[in-house]
Amino acid sequence: MDVRRVITEIDGFLSGRGHRWALAGALALHAYGYGRATADVDLVTEAAAQPGLLEHLEGLGYHTLHISEGYSNHAHPRPEWGRVDVIYVSGPTAERLFGEARRIEGLLAHPVRVPSPEHLAAMKALAIRNDPSRKLREMADIGFLLGLPGVDRQRVGRFFAGYGLEGVWRDIEAALNSG
């Protein structure tokens, strides 16, 4: 997958229409210094961008695999375009997420924005809530995020509680306190 090409294309579309967006998933973790393999581009954007972005991605040859109010997943038949997963946010969530997003230099040919570590951890919590089998896979990422300087662990704990994942949060705290 040509990550730079895909992100540059999506950035041109979203930014050109005034939609805020940020990297998510493994690429956002990479921006914070945590390298792990990935086979897709994950991003978060405003819910209002969804109809146009779907049309744009399909115009590029992507096949929409899933669509809901909050998510869409797309795969391209050509390997260099790969897979794109999109999270859509609106209202106060969008204002907080994009207001706290950080501009990262050097990841691509141009600066990109990534959500705060707290918001990335919240996205991981939501992924666990939606698919509990992801718990072990996500815990390493969450542990890394919680170890970054200045991260508000209490806030992250509140995100987990808000998703009904108090037990998972206790497991994460126990793992961090034992290591």
PyMOL commands that set and color helices and strands:
alter all, ss='L'
color gray80, all
select helices_A, chain A and resi 3-16+25-31+47-59+91-100+117-130+132-146+153-162+166-178
alter helices_A, ss='H'
color red, helices_A
select strands_A, chain A and resi 21-24+40-46+63-67+71-75+83-89+102-104+112-114
alter strands_A, ss='S'
color yellow, strands_A
deselect
rebuild
show_as cartoon
